[in-house]
Each structure stands twice: as C-alpha cells, then as structure tokens.
C-alpha cells in the first residue's frame, strides 16, 4: 500500500490553491510590489496590540470558555445590533472562532454531508469549495457576470437550486471582485429563498469596508434571520489577521450544535486575541474609519488607473480589491499575471484562481501604501503599452 | 473660511501629490482641487510646503531645545507683544502660548549646546517681560509631525497566503 493510499480521495481531489502559482517566481525576486495579498497593510491599531500584551503580562494565558469570553460575546452582540441591526443572544447565539475561516469550516461541517449541494456564487474566496469537498457534499457554482457588477441575480440563483440544495454561501462585500449586495440587491434573493429549505452561510468579513451606503446583511430580513448563519471577524476591519479571531452568529439551536465541533476540535479561540478583540470593539471605531478612508482613496486611484490604462474595471464598492478585465490584452489571466510579475515586479492574482468565470480578469488589492499603488499603476501602464 | 479639509489633510501628509491625483482620491474634479489649493495659498490657510528631514542622518550638527518661559503680560497687549519679540528671532523655530505652569513654549535650534545656552542667557532671559526660563534639550526625536523617525514596523506580510 502506498502512503498516499491512506489519504481520503476527497482530500486528494482538492487541487492546490491557484493563488500560489506565482509563489516560486516571487521567491526568487526582490522588491516586488505585492498587490496579491488579501490582508490589510496596516498594523493592528496600537491600543489593540497593547491590550493583548497587557493581558499576557497579567498572566491571562489560560483557556477561555469554549464559545469565547462572555464580555467579548456581549460586545459582538452589541456591535452586530448597532452596525447591522442584527440581534443575537450573547449567551446562546454567538461563538468566537479562530478567524472567520474556522467559522466557515464549522458551519459547513454542521450542515452539509454527502448528497447535499452547496451553491457558491463565483468568483469567490478560495476556501469554500475545498471545505465543502471535505464534507463530501457537492459544490455547485454560479458564474457571476461583470455586466451585473458581479452581483448575484435571482434568476441565476433559481436555476442553480435543485432538490439537493442545502446551503447558499453569500460572501459580500466580495473577495475577489469587491462587489457588494445592497438591501435592494438582496430583496429578490430573499424572495427566492424565503419559502425554501435552504440555509444561507453569509460570510461578512469585509462588512466594515463598504464605501458607499451601509452594509446590509441578509439576516436583517426577518424571513431569513433564522435560516442564516452570519460569519464575521476582526481580521479585515481591525487589521488583525494574525491574531486569528472571528465569530459566528446564528439561531441558538444551530449554535448549540456548532459549539460541539468547535469545542472538540479547537477548544477556544486564542485568549490573547480575544482580549485584543475586546479592546477593538470597545474603542476603535475611529481607527476603523481612518483605515476605511484611506482604502477608499486608494480604491479610487486604482479604479481610475485601470480604466485609463484600458483595462476596464467596474467600480467595486467593498472589500479592498479591484477586478479589472484583461481580455483586451489577449492574454490569459495566468499568463498576464506571470508576465506582469516577471517583467514589472508587480504581483496580482489571476482571476481564474477564484473560479473559472474569473478567467479574463485579475484581482488586485489596494491594501498597500498609496506610494506603492501609484508606482505599481505606472508599471502596469508601461507593461500594457509594451504589449 | 470654509475649507475642504480632505484636500488639506492629504497635502499635509504629502505635498508632492498633484491636483489630479488628489482629485481621483477624493472623487473631485482636478480643476476644483487646483482652485481650492490656490485659494488656500492666497488666504494663508496653506502657509508653505516643507520637507521633514531626519537631521540625525546627515552631517549637520544641530541641537534643539524646548524652553519654558514665564513672562509678565503687557498692559493692553497681553502675551502677544512679548511673544512677537521672542518669535522674531530666527533661532526660534516654534513659539506657543500655553495654559498651565508657564506661559510660552519656545523651541530653539542652534548648532551647539553653547549656542543655544548663550541665546537663552543673553537674548531671551534679558527681555524685560521675561520672569524666568527653564531649558530642556531634546536628546532624540522619535516622532515628529506624525512621522516616526526610525520606524521598526516593516511590511512583513507573506507574499502569498492562500
């Protein structure tokens, strides 16, 4: 028996992340401007770091309760209510997780198994499909279209639904496109779902990075509240990626069951990160605003830059990504991103890493300094002119 | 005067930005940004464009002192006249009227400690209205005008995560 025979077929079937394709090239290079990373360039605001450090100095180095510190769950509950009008009981409807990633994993493992179908609108964040595959369920993708500004349309959702559909994953503001779904955009989706036995896993990790209007959660529709699992966290809004702290909110029946997976596999989210997260929610609205204002300015520079270069780019109103079309160059997304990296030392990610319908696009993140963004846009322009 | 503080804040951080760049960042017309800047210059909202330099990395010798000054305000003129007599000296780089235990903070730059000390002894403390001075030399600048001089925070993000 070969060692690989020990591995489950469904694990072996997971392809390596396509984002990593340029990894070898970048390792040989110096002074690359990376517009490929999906994390804030800002360091965590100092008072949040300080709270984490202080908790260590005080010797708070033990486990927390399984679902997270009560104070943190209360703050999350207040925050969700204040920001998005969602009411979750901090004692029974919230679990603090190891980043939103664990929340996604626990949610999928709680609700889907062999025979179920999970709908993923693509382009999408790369973790959903593999995590669904691991459960044995079947991912069913919907190709979102640039002419719809990469929003999910009700008719496309309807045609993807079958008798086996168990879950719809919604991820807006979206990675990689930067698309958002407003209240008006969500209404027709709610109309499709309200009478169906389909659960929504709503990954709202970029909710604070909404640049026009206010983020609307699908759970804010009363018909959807009990059928939605809301996932959020601290990584993007508070620049806390490395702390690994997120959370999941949902009906107490769901959360009670999900807590079992969380407690047996994870025990609890890191204590130090939870103390830092408490500080984040207590007093960091201003820091979030400062970062968001800066992202918004960079976003405009990038959208303007790509459109002027001749790589059409719809206006993304959320997250920190732009998703310009590179079809006019005649290059595939992979060739484009590899050549751009080799010839100009600017790293972007080929659009098809986020689903086949991302072919012909690239994901470019503006979580980098304005100086680097301006320089990178200059290099992209020169690259296009030389093609 | 009604001002567009977003333009001013961007320029305060980086005066090399062009009106076109600022216009894109703020979703405003370039012509509006240019006209606003001209207007702010004319009305002395924008007083000048300077460069923040870490002189410790150069071969120029200089010392900076922060001096607490207690003064007797002048009848009819308050603190303004005596402040003016102090800040008109070219050695004085900043001068602020303070609340609290003393009246004026005066920042002085000189080539050497001696030069600064002489200025205080001969020029500042001999002014009629000056009651007393306390001189504090700045030993090291960690952060000035919002800029950290030796920033140890580097972009150490992994190039590719997923």
Interface residues (C-beta under 8 A of the other chain):
Chain A: X17 X19 X20 X22 X23 X26 X27 X32 X34 X36 X37 X38 X39 X41 X43 X126 X127 X297 X298 X300 X301 X304 X347 X370 X374
Chain B: X10 X14 X21 X24 X25 X26 X27 X153 X155 X157 X158 X159 X160 X161 X162
